[in-house]
Amino acid sequence: MARQFLPTLRGLLVPRTAAAAPPTETKDLLAGNAYVSMTYAGVTNVWGTPGRADGWDMERVIVEGYERSIWTFKSVEAISKHASTLPIQIGRGGDERRFEETLDSHPLLKLLNKQANPLETGDVFKKRLSAQLLLSKKGVFIEKTYSRGGTLVRLDLLPPDRVQIIPDDRNADYVKHFEFTDYSGHVRELLPRHVIWIRDPHPTDPYCGVTPLEAAGLSVDLDVKARTYNISFIDNDGRPGGIIGIDLDGVDPREVERIQKRLAPGAHNAGQKRLAPGAHNAGQLTLVGTGPGGVTYVDTSARPREMAYETLSSTAKGEILAAFGVPESIVGNASERTYANADREEYQFWDHTELPHLNLIASGFDPDLDDEWIVRFDTSSVQALEFPRRQAREEARKEWEAGLITIDEYREIAGRPARRPGCPVRTPSPPLPHGR
């Protein structure tokens, strides 16, 4: 009979793999040599054991990092949306653009391009898979369901924080099995052949993955707290937009009140100590009494606090986008870039961030195929990836016009089919004389 635990109680149990582990090492964020990943882990890790990623609090990452930080959300959205919209191909041979031979019928094609399970279409499934891979230190766990005839009929994403990796005792197969705790607290044992485990590999620990949020943890925290601080300050700020000081000696209080109402119609009367707080009272002027003679004015609308917030927000944004490998033009702001620079940034995003991410996802499904057949996202329609090929064609055309290469060499560089036998060869026109 399967073991049954309440999910909250199960989290208190010590994993069997950590029974003989060395004492747990703790890190303090406020001390020197701190690990920024602890910002979102929230608990200590067991270094050097297969449970290194067990302390990663996925729920806290989603609530405090993904849902509240606009730049984390936009980075994950920019990367995962391509995984959801690009179709899956299965093929072999060819080059990085096109397969020499493709399969038109395979269970994986139906599941990943049409319907992964009764709840999710293939596009929704791929987008959630991509987002989890970016946010989960454990990685992504996909449960495979087979028919009685051995045909793959269903794919389900398992919540990473509810999956426990049980290593092989002899370390021969690395993973003995997986234990999944469902929402009712029941524990199911899953064999490795029924689970696809995809993670961005850790440099030293095969049981653990990495996520950009480890490097950007403090930046995300600063971004969220800076925005929260600014909102709280606006809601509670009773500072006027400016202060006018005049000589009030011998002035009737009713006249002072009348002047104050002219300066700030919505403000309280001049006899009160301060204006009402809140954004709806911002920008009002207040009147105060000074010594005999003269009129003074103090502008309180610009303070170092606002400049500090702007600097902090800009720095946090840059660090978060850098950790995820997403240029600012990709998330919707190309205002300070020329067309050529924005075009180059989009290519860099695809070449350095998106393609490795898509290939990592696709490689997890390769073991379900025969030798030489591989799974790949179809990127033939992505215009940004034409950038280096477009440059190569332009250079080859100039070389052909200069007589440095033949038309057949140009066609080969441009990826065009070879000329048919007997087809006339057009020679480039000679350059016009100077001044014509």
Secondary structure as the mmCIF struct_conf table of DSSP 4:
data_model
#
loop_
_struct_conf.conf_type_id
_struct_conf.id
_struct_conf.beg_label_comp_id
_struct_conf.beg_label_asym_id
_struct_conf.beg_label_seq_id
_struct_conf.end_label_comp_id
_struct_conf.end_label_asym_id
_struct_conf.end_label_seq_id
STRN STRN1 GLN A 4 GLN A 4
HELX_RH_AL_P HELX_RH_AL_P1 PRO A 7 ARG A 10
TURN_TY1_P TURN_TY1_P1 GLY A 11 LEU A 12
BEND BEND1 LEU A 13 LEU A 13
HELX_LH_PP_P HELX_LH_PP_P1 VAL A 14 PRO A 15
HELX_RH_3T_P HELX_RH_3T_P1 ARG A 16 ALA A 18
TURN_TY1_P TURN_TY1_P2 ALA A 19 ALA A 20
HELX_LH_PP_P HELX_LH_PP_P2 ALA A 21 THR A 24
STRN STRN2 GLU A 25 GLU A 25
TURN_TY1_P TURN_TY1_P3 LEU A 29 LEU A 30
BEND BEND2 ALA A 31 ASN A 33
TURN_TY1_P TURN_TY1_P4 VAL A 36 SER A 37
HELX_RH_AL_P HELX_RH_AL_P2 MET A 38 ALA A 41
BEND BEND3 VAL A 43 VAL A 43
STRN STRN3 ASN A 45 ASN A 45
TURN_TY1_P TURN_TY1_P5 TRP A 47 GLY A 48
BEND BEND4 THR A 49 THR A 49
TURN_TY1_P TURN_TY1_P6 PRO A 50 GLY A 51
HELX_RH_3T_P HELX_RH_3T_P2 ARG A 52 GLY A 55
HELX_RH_AL_P HELX_RH_AL_P3 MET A 58 ARG A 60
HELX_RH_PI_P HELX_RH_PI_P1 VAL A 61 TYR A 66
TURN_TY1_P TURN_TY1_P7 GLU A 67 ARG A 68
HELX_RH_AL_P HELX_RH_AL_P4 ILE A 70 THR A 85
BEND BEND5 LEU A 86 LEU A 86
HELX_LH_PP_P HELX_LH_PP_P3 PRO A 87 PRO A 87
STRN STRN4 ILE A 88 ARG A 92
BEND BEND6 GLY A 93 GLY A 94
BEND BEND7 GLU A 96 ARG A 97
BEND BEND8 GLU A 100 GLU A 100
STRN STRN5 GLU A 101 THR A 102
BEND BEND9 ASP A 104 ASP A 104
HELX_RH_AL_P HELX_RH_AL_P5 PRO A 107 ASN A 113
TURN_TY1_P TURN_TY1_P8 LYS A 114 LYS A 114
STRN STRN6 GLN A 115 GLN A 115
BEND BEND10 ALA A 116 LEU A 119
STRN STRN7 THR A 121 THR A 121
HELX_RH_AL_P HELX_RH_AL_P6 GLY A 122 LEU A 135
BEND BEND11 LYS A 137 LYS A 138
STRN STRN8 VAL A 140 TYR A 146
TURN_TY1_P TURN_TY1_P9 ARG A 148 GLY A 149
BEND BEND12 GLY A 150 GLY A 150
STRN STRN9 LEU A 152 LEU A 158
HELX_LH_PP_P HELX_LH_PP_P4 PRO A 159 PRO A 159
HELX_RH_3T_P HELX_RH_3T_P3 PRO A 160 ARG A 162
STRN STRN10 VAL A 163 PRO A 167
TURN_TY1_P TURN_TY1_P10 ASP A 169 ARG A 170
BEND BEND13 ASN A 171 TYR A 174
STRN STRN11 VAL A 175 THR A 181
TURN_TY1_P TURN_TY1_P11 TYR A 183 SER A 184
BEND BEND14 GLY A 185 GLY A 185
STRN STRN12 HIS A 186 HIS A 186
STRN STRN13 VAL A 187 LEU A 190
HELX_RH_3T_P HELX_RH_3T_P4 PRO A 192 HIS A 194
STRN STRN14 VAL A 195 ILE A 198
STRN STRN15 PRO A 201 PRO A 201
BEND BEND15 PRO A 203 THR A 204
TURN_TY1_P TURN_TY1_P12 PRO A 206 TYR A 207
STRN STRN16 GLY A 209 GLY A 209
HELX_RH_AL_P HELX_RH_AL_P7 PRO A 212 ASN A 236
BEND BEND16 GLY A 241 GLY A 241
STRN STRN17 GLY A 242 ASP A 247
TURN_TY1_P TURN_TY1_P13 ASP A 249 GLY A 250
HELX_RH_AL_P HELX_RH_AL_P8 PRO A 253 LEU A 263
TURN_TY1_P TURN_TY1_P14 PRO A 265 GLY A 266
BEND BEND17 ALA A 267 ALA A 267
HELX_LH_PP_P HELX_LH_PP_P5 HIS A 268 ASN A 269
TURN_TY1_P TURN_TY1_P15 ALA A 270 GLY A 271
BEND BEND18 GLN A 272 ARG A 274
HELX_LH_PP_P HELX_LH_PP_P6 LEU A 275 PRO A 277
BEND BEND19 GLY A 278 GLY A 278
HELX_RH_3T_P HELX_RH_3T_P5 ALA A 279 ASN A 281
TURN_TY1_P TURN_TY1_P16 ALA A 282 GLY A 283
STRN STRN18 LEU A 285 THR A 290
BEND BEND20 GLY A 291 GLY A 293
STRN STRN19 VAL A 295 ASP A 299
BEND BEND21 SER A 301 SER A 301
HELX_RH_AL_P HELX_RH_AL_P9 PRO A 304 PHE A 324
TURN_TY1_P TURN_TY1_P17 GLY A 325 GLY A 325
TURN_TY1_P TURN_TY1_P18 GLU A 328 GLY A 332
TURN_TY1_P TURN_TY1_P19 SER A 335 GLU A 336
BEND BEND22 ARG A 337 ARG A 337
HELX_RH_AL_P HELX_RH_AL_P10 TYR A 339 PHE A 349
HELX_RH_PI_P HELX_RH_PI_P2 TRP A 350 GLU A 354
HELX_RH_AL_P HELX_RH_AL_P11 LEU A 355 SER A 363
TURN_TY1_P TURN_TY1_P20 GLY A 364 PHE A 365
HELX_RH_3T_P HELX_RH_3T_P6 ASP A 366 ASP A 368
BEND BEND23 LEU A 369 LEU A 369
TURN_TY1_P TURN_TY1_P21 ASP A 371 GLU A 372
STRN STRN20 ILE A 374 PHE A 377
TURN_TY1_P TURN_TY1_P22 SER A 380 SER A 381
HELX_RH_3T_P HELX_RH_3T_P7 GLN A 383 GLU A 386
HELX_RH_AL_P HELX_RH_AL_P12 PHE A 387 GLU A 401
TURN_TY1_P TURN_TY1_P23 ALA A 402 GLY A 403
BEND BEND24 LEU A 404 ILE A 405
HELX_RH_AL_P HELX_RH_AL_P13 ILE A 407 ILE A 413
TURN_TY1_P TURN_TY1_P24 ALA A 414 GLY A 415
HELX_LH_PP_P HELX_LH_PP_P7 ARG A 416 ARG A 420
TURN_TY1_P TURN_TY1_P25 PRO A 421 GLY A 422
HELX_LH_PP_P HELX_LH_PP_P8 CYS A 423 PRO A 433
TURN_TY1_P TURN_TY1_P26 HIS A 434 GLY A 435
#
